[in-house]
Amino acid sequence: MDLVTFRESRWYTGKGVETPFMFVSQKVISRVSAGSKLFIGTDSFVDNNGVTFATAICVYGNNSDSFYFFTKSKENINKYKVLISRITEEVRRTIEVADYFYSFKEIESESIEVHIDASPFGTKNATSKFSEMLKGYVKGAGYECKLKPYAWASQSVADKHSK
């Protein structure tokens, strides 16, 4: 998903109401510039028809209402059969959205937290062997990141919409 694609894709409120990305962008920028924090995460789900990627943009904090938006897309399974390619694509999509919001002068990188749907290194989960590389990818892009079990934007919110 490139910058144009995620901006042109269908976005929804947490209640499932389709919302123009311009509205999503304006609401997020307004709240984050007023002191709330932006949490972004992507999850994927594989079935016989392909891979569904869901990205969630969540805003929380500063004693105001919390909210989130999400988008999802179905991709061909052949490109993402291997777990490392799929989990790296999740992180790439998340960073792409983070970069978009960071491009606005009202939002600083410290206001953005990237959530990775991977277990910490040393655990016996399939994604744990990739977690240090993925964290390096996010930190190299300039963002703070969280892994499971603290990566709720990807692990819970995006996961809910990837199915």
Sequence and secondary structure as in RCSB ss.txt:
>XXXX:A:sequence
MDLVTFRESRWYTGKGVETPFMFVSQKVISRVSAGSKLFIGTDSFVDNNGVTFATAICVYGNNSDSFYFFTKSKE
NINKYKVLISRITEEVRRTIEVADYFYSFKEIESESIEVHIDASPFGTKNATSKFSEMLKGYVKGAGYECKLKPY
AWASQSVADKHSK
>XXXX:A:secstr
  HHHHHHS EEETT  EE HHHHHHHHHHHHHTT EEEEEEEEEEETTEEEEEEEEEEE TTS  EEEEEEEEE
 GGGG SHHHHHHHHHHHHHHHHHHHHTSTT  GGGEEEE     TTSSSTTGGGHHHHHHHHHHTT EEE TTS
 HIIIIIIHHHH 
